[in-house]
C-alpha cells in the first residue's frame, strides 16, 4: 500500500478524528475560552495523528513485496556486493519497485484492481530471485573450497602413472585414488553448471521484469488517452500471463539445477 492508499485508509482517518475530538473536548472543558480554544487544538491534534499514521504506514509498507519464509532461509547466504547475483537482484528489485509504483498510480479503482495481480506476481518473482541469489552464492562459496586446479594436476599425474602399471594391488590403489579425484572434479563441475543455470535464468527473468515495467507504462499511457477498457483488460491479462510463465521458468531452472547436483 503506497502513500496514495495510506491517505484514504479509513482507520487512520477515524483515529485522527477520535483523538482530535477528545483533545478538543478536554481543552474546551479546561480552557476559559471553551470551544474557541478547544476546536483549533483538536484540529491540530487530528492533523498530527493523521500525518504520523500516513507516514508510518508508508514506511512500514514501502518494500518491493512480501517476503516469504524462503527469502529468510538462514541456510542461504547473502550475495556479496558486486557479485553477479547481487547485481541482478538489485536490478530485479528496482524493476519490481517501478511496477509497484505503476500499480498504485492509476486514479481509476477499476484499473488498480485489474493490475493488482501484476503487482502480486512481480513480488512473487522477486521472492524467487532472492532465493536464487542465495543459492548461487552458496554454490560459489562451496566451489571456492574445491581446489580444482590442484585436483586436475593430481588427476593427470595419477592417470599417467596408472598407464604403465601391470594389474595388481598397486594399480588398484592408484585407480581408487584416480576415482576419488574424479569424484571431486565432478562435484565442482555440477556446482558450476548449476550456478550458470540459475544465473542465466536470473538474467532472463530480470530483463523480463524490466520489459514488463516498460509495457506497464505503455498500458497506463494508453488507458489515460483512450476509453478502450477491453483493450486494457487484454493487456493486463498478457502481463499477468507473462509473469506466471516467468515464475514457471524460474521453478524449472531450480529443478534442473537440483537434478544436476543430484547427478
Secondary structure by P-SEA (a helix, b strand, c coil): ccaaaaaacaaaaaaaaaaaaaaaaaaaaccccccaaaaaaaaaaaaaaaaaaaaaaaaaaccccccccccccccccccccccaaaaaaaaaaaaaaaaaaaaaccccaaaaaaaaaaaaaaaaaaaaaaaaaaaaaaaaaaaaacaaaaaaaaaaaaaaaaaaccccaaaaaaaaaaaaaaaaaaaaaaaaaaaaaaaaaaaaaaaaaaaaaaaaaaaaaaaaccccaaaaaaaaaaaaaaaaaaaaaaaaaaaaaaaaaac
